[in-house]
C-alpha cells in the first residue's frame, strides 16, 4: 500500500538512503539536497510502500510566484523521486494517483497542482499522465537540464 506523509525526523535516515540513478540526479537532485530544501513554502514529503520510505517529493506553495505558467491558487510538485531499486514496480504511477486524494485532504484551498517534466524523461511524463496529470501542451524553457513539458492536475473538482 502506498502512503504519503509530510517529512518528519523519523524519516530522515531513510530518505538519506534513497539512491537515484546517475541520469536522474540532473532532473530531481540528490536526497541530501532534498533534505536541505524544506521551508515555510516548500513542504517536504515522503512516499511509503508497505510502511517503508521509497521516495520523496516537494510541494511548493509559492510555485505560482516563481513560474508564470502557474496560476495563483496552485501548488507546484517538484523533485519527485523513487529509489532506483523501487522503480519499475508501478509505485510511481500509484503514488501520483494517491497524490490527488492526499492534496484534496491536506491542501484543499488550492485548485491545481503543476509540474514540469524534462522532455528527455519520457518515462516520468508517462507516469504523471497515467497517474492523472494532463499535458498543457506548453513548455517551460528556463530549466538547467533543457526544455520541460508543463503538466497539471486538478485538486478541486470543477
CORCOR-V432129 format. One record per pair of residues at least 12 apart in sequence whose C-alpha atoms are under 8 Angstrom apart, sorted by the first residue. I is the first residue (numbers start at 1). J is the second residue. D is the distance in Angstrom with one decimal. If there is no record, write none. Layout:
# CORCOR-V432129
[[I:J:D] [I:J:D]]
This chain:
# CORCOR-V432129
[[1:48:7.9] [1:49:5.5] [1:50:5.3] [1:51:7.9] [2:47:7.0] [2:48:5.6] [2:49:4.6] [2:50:6.6] [2:51:8.0] [2:91:7.5] [2:94:7.0] [2:95:6.4] [2:98:7.3] [3:47:6.0] [3:48:5.1] [3:49:6.5] [3:51:7.7] [3:95:7.6] [3:98:7.3] [4:45:6.8] [4:46:5.8] [4:47:4.9] [4:48:6.2] [4:95:7.8] [4:98:7.6] [4:99:7.4] [4:102:7.3] [5:45:5.5] [5:46:5.5] [5:47:6.8] [5:48:7.8] [6:43:7.3] [6:44:6.0] [6:45:4.3] [6:46:6.3] [7:44:5.5] [7:45:4.7] [7:46:5.8] [11:46:7.6] [11:53:7.3] [12:35:7.7] [14:53:6.1] [15:31:6.3] [15:46:7.8] [15:53:6.9] [15:54:7.9] [15:55:7.2] [15:56:7.4] [16:31:5.6] [16:32:6.4] [17:31:7.9] [18:31:6.5] [18:54:7.0] [18:55:6.8] [18:82:7.7] [18:83:5.1] [18:84:7.8] [19:31:7.6] [19:83:5.1] [19:84:5.8] [19:85:7.8] [20:81:7.7] [20:82:7.5] [20:83:5.8] [20:84:5.2] [21:84:5.8] [26:145:6.7] [27:79:7.4] [27:118:7.1] [27:145:7.0] [28:78:7.6] [28:79:4.4] [28:80:6.7] [28:81:6.9] [29:79:6.9] [34:79:7.7] [41:60:5.7] [41:61:5.2] [41:62:5.8] [42:58:6.3] [42:59:5.7] [42:60:4.5] [42:61:6.4] [42:62:7.6] [43:58:5.6] [43:59:5.1] [43:60:6.3] [43:61:7.8] [44:56:7.5] [44:57:6.2] [44:58:4.7] [44:59:6.5] [45:57:5.4] [45:58:6.0] [45:59:7.6] [47:95:7.2] [49:91:7.8] [54:82:5.9] [54:83:5.6] [54:86:6.8] [55:80:7.6] [55:81:5.2] [55:82:4.2] [55:83:5.6] [56:79:7.5] [56:80:6.0] [56:81:5.4] [56:82:6.7] [57:77:7.2] [57:78:6.1] [57:79:5.1] [57:80:4.3] [57:81:6.2] [58:77:5.9] [58:78:5.0] [58:79:6.0] [58:80:7.0] [59:75:6.6] [59:76:5.7] [59:77:5.0] [59:78:6.3] [60:75:5.7] [60:76:4.8] [60:77:6.4] [60:78:7.2] [61:74:7.2] [61:75:4.9] [61:76:6.5] [62:75:7.0] [62:76:7.7] [63:75:5.9] [63:76:5.1] [64:76:7.6] [70:114:6.7] [73:109:7.5] [73:110:5.1] [73:111:5.9] [73:112:7.2] [74:110:5.3] [74:111:5.6] [74:112:4.7] [74:113:5.5] [74:114:7.1] [75:110:6.7] [75:112:6.3] [75:113:4.6] [75:114:6.1] [76:113:5.5] [76:114:4.8] [76:115:5.7] [77:113:6.6] [77:114:6.1] [77:115:5.2] [78:115:6.6] [78:116:8.0] [92:127:6.3] [93:127:5.1] [93:128:6.7] [93:130:6.3] [93:131:5.0] [94:131:6.8] [95:131:7.7] [96:127:7.7] [96:128:6.4] [96:131:4.9] [96:132:7.2] [97:131:4.7] [97:132:6.4] [100:154:7.9] [100:155:6.3] [103:155:6.4] [104:155:5.7] [104:156:6.8] [108:155:7.1] [108:156:7.0] [110:155:6.6] [110:156:7.2] [111:154:6.1] [111:155:5.1] [111:156:5.1] [112:152:6.6] [112:153:5.7] [112:154:4.6] [112:155:5.1] [112:156:7.1] [113:152:5.5] [113:153:5.3] [113:154:6.5] [113:155:6.7] [114:150:7.2] [114:151:5.7] [114:152:4.3] [114:153:6.6] [115:150:5.9] [115:151:5.4] [115:152:6.3] [116:140:7.2] [116:148:5.6] [116:149:5.4] [116:150:4.6] [116:151:6.1] [117:148:5.1] [117:149:5.3] [117:150:6.7] [117:151:7.7] [118:145:7.3] [118:146:6.8] [118:147:6.0] [118:148:4.1] [118:149:6.3] [119:146:7.5] [119:147:5.9] [119:148:5.1] [119:149:6.1] [132:153:6.5] [133:151:6.1] [133:152:5.3] [133:153:4.6] [133:154:8.0] [134:151:5.5] [134:152:5.5] [134:153:6.2] [135:149:7.2] [135:150:6.3] [135:151:4.6] [135:152:6.7] [136:149:7.8] [136:150:5.8] [136:151:5.4] [136:152:6.9] [137:149:7.1] [137:150:7.0] [137:151:8.0] [138:150:5.7]]
